[in-house]
Each structure stands twice: as structure tokens, then as C-alpha cells.
Amino acid sequence: MMMSFFDQFASPSFLGIPLIAIAIALPWILFPTPPSRWLNNRLITLQTWFINRFTNQLLLPLNVGGHKWALLFAPLMVFLITINMLGLLPYTFTPTTQLSLNMGFAVPLWLATVIIGMRNQPTVALGHLLPEGTPVPLIPVLIIIETISLFIRPLALGVRLTANLTAGHLLIQLIATAVFVLLPMMPTVAILTAAVLFLLTLLEVAVAMIQAYVFVLLLSLYLQENV
């Protein structure tokens, strides 16, 4: 029984072909395309308003040189939210529960921010490894600690997104299993458990959106240090 709880995180396959590529490409098909008319419908207007508000909040602390990253951060945010939300539907697969996929997003983007900092302002980028006013005996230790914390950043990005989504899916499945087990024996307790399951599902919808926002927000903060 315990192994079946984790079967939902296994990449589905058909005739030996992994279907994770379809799960990743499907959100882009669902996005509405702007029409050629002057007036847009409500869905496209809401989508445009959301992306504009998110981009303004995300790029507010960045200087003009970092605003070009909006073309990458905004689609990444919408993409992660869509994948996380689709994963809450029954009989679906959530690609962002795979650590390999999240690390594939986190490592290249984090590395790009570090390379930009080293190329544009190497003194300032290296200055982050040693806080100002550090006593001389502590300089080697602090440099090692700051270097380790720098390289842990992409791992923290990927693990945070994976752990939050995985924990939420496991909780939903555990409580749903409890509802089906308790229904013939204790209907009242099963109804109360179903109410808890409904509230947890609403919480997971919020977590799916918040974790996508936090992922992109932390990338923007890493970029802020290097532009």
C-alpha cells in the first residue's frame, strides 16, 4: 500500500515511451492566443492583466539592465503555475514533482545569473563572498561558507518546489484513501474527513501558485545581486 502512494510520481509511459514530454508540452497548447481584433475576450484580458502585474512586481527592484529577463521570467511563471494546477486534476501527472526537471530549470538559470555578475561586475560579484567588516581570522572560513551557500542555491530551488508539491499530493491521496475506507464504517467521520480533504485541495491550489511565484522570485533576487 505504501508503495502505491508513490506510484503517482512515476513518469507514465506508453509502449515504453515516456509521456513526460507530452505533460510538459500540454500547458502551452492550453494558453489562449491573442486574436487579430482590436478588442480581446475576457480570458485574454485577464491573462494579460495578470502577466503585466506579475512582471511589474517582479522587476520592481531590478535596474533597467535586468528588465530584459521579463521575457524569460513571465513565461516560466505561467508555465510552472499551469503544470502545478493541471497536476491537481485526477489521473494526471505533475512533471514538477520530479527533482530532475526542477533542477533542469534551476541550475541553468542560476548559473546564468552568476555568469552575468562575473562578466559585468566581477568585483561586486566576488564581494558577496566576504561581508564588509569581517575580522581577518574569519575571512577564510566565511569565504568557504559563502561559496557553499552560493552553490546550494540551485539545489534549494529545485528541492523546495519538488518537496512542497510532493508533500501536498501525498496528503491528498492519504486523506482521500481514508475517506473511502471510513465511508462504509463511519459515514459521519468520513464526511468530516472529506471536508478536510476539500480544504486541503484549496490549500494545494494556493501552494501550486505560490511555489511557482517563489521559484521565479528567488531567481529574480539572484539576478538582482548580479546586475
Contacts in CASP RR format, 6 or more apart in sequence:
PFRMAT RR
TARGET T0000
AUTHOR 0000-0000-0000
METHOD contacts of the structure
MODEL  1
MMMSFFDQFASPSFLGIPLIAIAIALPWILFPTPPSRWLNNRLITLQTWF
INRFTNQLLLPLNVGGHKWALLFAPLMVFLITINMLGLLPYTFTPTTQLS
LNMGFAVPLWLATVIIGMRNQPTVALGHLLPEGTPVPLIPVLIIIETISL
FIRPLALGVRLTANLTAGHLLIQLIATAVFVLLPMMPTVAILTAAVLFLL
TLLEVAVAMIQAYVFVLLLSLYLQENV
5 170 0 8 1.000
5 173 0 8 1.000
5 174 0 8 1.000
6 170 0 8 1.000
8 93 0 8 1.000
8 169 0 8 1.000
8 173 0 8 1.000
9 94 0 8 1.000
9 97 0 8 1.000
9 98 0 8 1.000
9 166 0 8 1.000
9 169 0 8 1.000
11 18 0 8 1.000
11 19 0 8 1.000
11 20 0 8 1.000
11 93 0 8 1.000
11 98 0 8 1.000
12 18 0 8 1.000
12 19 0 8 1.000
12 20 0 8 1.000
12 23 0 8 1.000
12 93 0 8 1.000
13 19 0 8 1.000
19 93 0 8 1.000
20 93 0 8 1.000
20 95 0 8 1.000
20 98 0 8 1.000
20 101 0 8 1.000
23 83 0 8 1.000
23 86 0 8 1.000
23 92 0 8 1.000
23 93 0 8 1.000
23 94 0 8 1.000
23 95 0 8 1.000
24 83 0 8 1.000
24 95 0 8 1.000
24 101 0 8 1.000
26 86 0 8 1.000
27 79 0 8 1.000
27 82 0 8 1.000
27 83 0 8 1.000
27 86 0 8 1.000
28 79 0 8 1.000
30 82 0 8 1.000
31 47 0 8 1.000
31 78 0 8 1.000
31 82 0 8 1.000
32 41 0 8 1.000
32 43 0 8 1.000
32 44 0 8 1.000
32 47 0 8 1.000
34 40 0 8 1.000
34 44 0 8 1.000
35 41 0 8 1.000
35 44 0 8 1.000
40 48 0 8 1.000
51 74 0 8 1.000
51 78 0 8 1.000
54 74 0 8 1.000
54 77 0 8 1.000
54 213 0 8 1.000
55 70 0 8 1.000
55 73 0 8 1.000
55 74 0 8 1.000
58 70 0 8 1.000
58 73 0 8 1.000
58 74 0 8 1.000
58 77 0 8 1.000
58 216 0 8 1.000
58 217 0 8 1.000
58 220 0 8 1.000
59 66 0 8 1.000
59 67 0 8 1.000
59 69 0 8 1.000
59 70 0 8 1.000
59 73 0 8 1.000
59 220 0 8 1.000
61 220 0 8 1.000
61 221 0 8 1.000
61 224 0 8 1.000
62 69 0 8 1.000
62 220 0 8 1.000
62 223 0 8 1.000
62 224 0 8 1.000
62 227 0 8 1.000
63 227 0 8 1.000
65 227 0 8 1.000
66 223 0 8 1.000
66 227 0 8 1.000
69 220 0 8 1.000
69 223 0 8 1.000
72 109 0 8 1.000
73 216 0 8 1.000
73 219 0 8 1.000
73 220 0 8 1.000
76 105 0 8 1.000
76 215 0 8 1.000
76 216 0 8 1.000
77 212 0 8 1.000
77 213 0 8 1.000
77 216 0 8 1.000
80 96 0 8 1.000
80 161 0 8 1.000
80 211 0 8 1.000
80 212 0 8 1.000
80 215 0 8 1.000
80 216 0 8 1.000
81 208 0 8 1.000
81 209 0 8 1.000
81 212 0 8 1.000
81 213 0 8 1.000
83 94 0 8 1.000
83 95 0 8 1.000
83 96 0 8 1.000
84 94 0 8 1.000
84 96 0 8 1.000
84 165 0 8 1.000
84 208 0 8 1.000
84 209 0 8 1.000
84 211 0 8 1.000
84 212 0 8 1.000
85 205 0 8 1.000
85 208 0 8 1.000
85 209 0 8 1.000
86 92 0 8 1.000
86 94 0 8 1.000
87 93 0 8 1.000
87 94 0 8 1.000
87 208 0 8 1.000
88 94 0 8 1.000
88 172 0 8 1.000
88 201 0 8 1.000
88 204 0 8 1.000
88 205 0 8 1.000
88 208 0 8 1.000
94 165 0 8 1.000
94 169 0 8 1.000
95 101 0 8 1.000
96 102 0 8 1.000
96 161 0 8 1.000
96 162 0 8 1.000
96 165 0 8 1.000
97 162 0 8 1.000
97 165 0 8 1.000
97 166 0 8 1.000
97 169 0 8 1.000
98 162 0 8 1.000
99 158 0 8 1.000
99 159 0 8 1.000
99 162 0 8 1.000
102 157 0 8 1.000
102 158 0 8 1.000
102 159 0 8 1.000
102 161 0 8 1.000
102 162 0 8 1.000
103 154 0 8 1.000
103 155 0 8 1.000
103 158 0 8 1.000
105 157 0 8 1.000
105 158 0 8 1.000
105 215 0 8 1.000
106 154 0 8 1.000
106 155 0 8 1.000
106 157 0 8 1.000
106 158 0 8 1.000
106 215 0 8 1.000
106 219 0 8 1.000
107 154 0 8 1.000
109 219 0 8 1.000
110 153 0 8 1.000
110 154 0 8 1.000
110 157 0 8 1.000
110 219 0 8 1.000
110 222 0 8 1.000
111 154 0 8 1.000
113 219 0 8 1.000
113 222 0 8 1.000
113 223 0 8 1.000
113 225 0 8 1.000
113 226 0 8 1.000
114 125 0 8 1.000
114 150 0 8 1.000
114 222 0 8 1.000
114 226 0 8 1.000
116 223 0 8 1.000
116 226 0 8 1.000
116 227 0 8 1.000
117 124 0 8 1.000
117 125 0 8 1.000
117 225 0 8 1.000
117 226 0 8 1.000
117 227 0 8 1.000
118 125 0 8 1.000
118 126 0 8 1.000
118 226 0 8 1.000
120 226 0 8 1.000
120 227 0 8 1.000
121 226 0 8 1.000
125 225 0 8 1.000
125 226 0 8 1.000
128 146 0 8 1.000
128 150 0 8 1.000
128 225 0 8 1.000
129 142 0 8 1.000
129 143 0 8 1.000
129 146 0 8 1.000
129 147 0 8 1.000
129 150 0 8 1.000
130 139 0 8 1.000
130 142 0 8 1.000
130 143 0 8 1.000
130 146 0 8 1.000
131 142 0 8 1.000
134 142 0 8 1.000
153 218 0 8 1.000
153 222 0 8 1.000
157 215 0 8 1.000
157 218 0 8 1.000
157 219 0 8 1.000
158 215 0 8 1.000
160 211 0 8 1.000
160 214 0 8 1.000
160 215 0 8 1.000
161 211 0 8 1.000
161 212 0 8 1.000
161 215 0 8 1.000
164 207 0 8 1.000
164 211 0 8 1.000
165 207 0 8 1.000
165 208 0 8 1.000
165 211 0 8 1.000
168 200 0 8 1.000
168 204 0 8 1.000
168 207 0 8 1.000
169 204 0 8 1.000
171 200 0 8 1.000
171 204 0 8 1.000
172 197 0 8 1.000
172 200 0 8 1.000
172 201 0 8 1.000
172 204 0 8 1.000
175 193 0 8 1.000
175 196 0 8 1.000
175 197 0 8 1.000
175 200 0 8 1.000
176 197 0 8 1.000
178 193 0 8 1.000
179 190 0 8 1.000
179 193 0 8 1.000
179 194 0 8 1.000
179 197 0 8 1.000
182 189 0 8 1.000
182 190 0 8 1.000
182 193 0 8 1.000
183 190 0 8 1.000
END
